[in-house]
Amino acid sequence: MNKSSIIGKCTFYFILGLGALVMFVPFYWMIATSFKTGAKVLELPPKWIPDPLTWSHYKEAWTKVDFARYTLNSTFLVIVEVTGILLSCSVVAFGLAMFQFKLKQPIYWAMLSTLILPTQVTIIPTYFIWKNLHAFDTYYPLIVPSFFGGAFGIFLIHQFFKSLPKELFEAALIDGFGPWGVLWRIYMPLSKPALSALAIFTFISTWSNTFGPLIYIQKREMYTLPLGLLFLKSDLSTFQTPLIMAGACVVTLPVIIVFLFAQKQFVQGMATTGLKG
């Protein structure tokens, strides 16, 4: 290995380490603040290691705004939305990847073009649609769209299906499988890496979704964890910042656990999806 390669590799890892540090510092500060007392938060210069270490904020945050109920609500939404996204995106992606039909390409590109539309552009007409359907204070506005696919999920699974040999589909048809049988018994089992990556993306977006529940849900017993954290923040003073940070840690912890345990499947899914047209 020559000198320029060593310098380039060292520079690369230095930039990666610096980026990791920038990402880690706010996360560590959130955790450290959750263990401080109210008065210690305003100390100057700030202390990086809490002294004394206080655990009571976690218990208080959990009971003050019924985090147990909000955790169940968020878990329910995650399960339903992940199921809906995986099923609907797989069916649509399979149809686009395996079959030829009129206007296939315009439909595909029209679907992809929705990725550039921010949520704020469509939220007003969507809001009035659900209002006319009397769906406020229900989970329907949050879970029903997941059963109609999503542009990113369809694209991800479509690219994976396209990377599989077309002869696999043709051989299955010759062996007597119908299109549904090919999808459920052959393509879906082979697509576990891509499906895992999509499931992780959906889990993270659903678990941390504040905007959707804030728009459609007003009953406090139907709040999700992000809404519970928002209510906790609005109900407390500056000196209760450790309590807010404890609540933020409770909300963030499941996302970290899922990503750490599913990191291998996530990386494999993104690596094997490919970009075949």
N, C-alpha and C positions, 0 to 999 in steps of 0.2 A: 504494500500500500504506500503510495507516494505521499509527499508532504502536503500537497494541495488537497488530496482526498481526506487526509486526517483533519486539516483545518476546516474543510467544508462540513465534515461530519460533526466536529465539535461545535461549530456555529449552529448547525441544525438542532442539535440536542440542547444547546444553550437557549435558543429561541423557544423550543418546546417547553423547557423547564421554566423559563420566564413566563410564558403563557399560562402554564399550570399554576404557578405561584399567584398570578393576577386573579385567576379563577378561584383559588383556594382561600385567599385572605378574607374576602367577604363572608364566605361560608364559615370559616373558623371564627370570625368575629360574631356571627349570629349565635354559634354554639357557646362561645365564651360569655357573651352577654346574658344568655339564658340562665347562667349559673351565678350571676352577680346579684347583689342587693340593689335596690332602687337608687340609693345614694352613690354607689360605686360607679354607676353608669356615667355620671357627670364629672367624674374625677379628671383632672388635667395634671400631668400628662396621663392618657388612658393606660390602664394596665392590661396586658395581653393575657395574663393568667389570673383568673378570678381568685380573690382572697378576701373573705372566706368563700368556700364553695357551697352554694345553696341549691338544693334539689326541689324545694317546695314549690317552685314556680310551675313545674310540670304537672304536679297534682292539681294545683289551683286552676291552671289553664284547661285541664281535662274536664274539670267539674263545673267551671264557671259558665261555659257556653255549651254544655252537653256535647262535647267532642265525640263521645261514644256513639251517639245517635248520628252525628254528621259523618262519622267514619263508615257506618253501615250504609248511609245514603250514597256516599261516594263509591263505596265498593259495589253496590247494586248498579250504579250507572256505568262503572268501568266494565263489569261483566257483560252487561247488555250491549254496550257500544262496541266493545272488542269483538263480541260474537257477531253483531250485525255487520261490522266493517269487514271482517274476514270472509264471511259468507257472501255478501253482496259483491265485494271487490273481486273475489275469486271467480264468481259466475260471469261477471261482465268482462274481466280480463281474459277468461278462457274463450268467450265468444269472439272477442276482438282478435285474439291471437290465432285461433284455429280455423275460423270460417271466413269465407269470402262472400261479401254481399254488397249491394249497391250503397253508395255514400259511406262506405266504411271509413275511409281516410278522413273525409270532412267531419264525421261524427267524432272520430278519435282526436283530431286536432281541436275541435270545438270543446271537447271535454278537457283537454290539457290547458286550453286557454283560460279556464276558470281558475287555474292556479295563480294567475296574476291579479285576480280580483281580491282586494282586501275585504275582510268581514264587514267593515264599516260601510261598504258600498251596498251590500245586500241586506243589512240588518233591518232597515226601515220597512221595505216591502215584506220581508220575512216576519217581522213583528206583527204587521197588520193581518197577515195570513193566519197566524196562530191566534190572534185576538178574535178574528171572525169565526174561528173554529172553537172558541171558548176553551182553549187549551192552557190558559194561564194557571199557575199553581199546580201544574202537573209536570211529569217528566217527559211527556210526549214531544215537546219541541227539541229536547236534547237527544232523545234516543231514536226517534223515527227517522231522521235524516241518515243515520248510520246504516240503515237497511236499504238505502238507495245508492250506496257506494260513495266513494270519494275519489277525486281526480288523482291525488298522490298515491293512494293505495292501489287503484286500478293500474296506474302506470308502473308501479313497483312489481306487482304480480304479473302484469302483461309482459314486462321485460324478462322475467324469469321463465315464463312459459315459452317465450320466443327463443330462449337459449337452449331449450330441450330439443332433441332431434325430432323433426316432423315425422320421421318414420315410426316413432313410438306411437303417435296418434293413429297413423294409418294401420299399423299392425294390430292395435287394439280393436279398431273397427272391423278388421278382417276376422279377428277371433270372436266376434259376436257382441262386443260391448257397444252400447249406445253412447251418445255424447255425454249423458249424465254419468253413466258408469265409468267412462274414461276419466271424467273430471274427479269424481269422488274416490275411485278405487286406484287410480294411477297417478294423476297429476297432483292431487292434493297431498298424498303422502310424500311425493318427491319434492314438494314445495315447502317443506317444514322450515328451512332456513329463512326464506323470504317471508313466510307467514309469521315467523317469530319476530323478525325485524318490524313488520307492520304492526303486530300486536304490541310491541314495546312502544312504538311511536304513538299508537292510539291510547295506550295506558297513560303515558306521560301527559298527553294533551288533555285527556278526559279528567284525570286526577287533579291537574292544576288549573282546570278551566274555571275562571271566575266570571268572565263576561256573560256567558250564556245563562247560568243560574241567576246571576244578578238581574238580568232582563226579565226572565220568565217566572221566577219563584219569589214569592213574598211571605209565604207561611214559614215561620221560623223552624218548625219541626221537619221541614223538607230541605233545609239548608244542606249544602255540601261542606266539606272541610275548608276550602278556600273562602266560602261565604262566612263560615263560622269565624275564621281568622279575621276577616274584614270587620265583622261585628265586634269581635274582641278588641280590635284596634280602636274603633270608634267609641267604645264604651270606657276606655281607660285614659289616664293622664300620662304625661311624659315620664313620671317617676315609675310607671308600670311597664316600661320598655322591656325589662327582663321577662315579664309575663308574656308579652307579645312575641318575643324571640323564642320562648319555650313553645308557644303555639306554632310558630313557623317551623321549628324543628320537628314537631309532631307531623305536620303536613308534608314536610320534605323527606322524612325518613323512609317511607314506603317506596318512593321513586328511586332513592339511592340503593335500597336493598334489591329492588327488581332489576335495576341496571347492572349492579355488580354480579348478581347470580346469573343473569341472562346475557352478559357481555359477549361471551363466546358465540352464542346463537345470533346475536345482533350483528357482530362483525362478519360472521360467516354469511348471513343473509344479505348484507349490503355488498359483500365481495362477490357472491355468486349470482347476484341479480343481473349484472351486465348491462350493456347499453345497446344491445342489438336491435335494429329497427325492424 
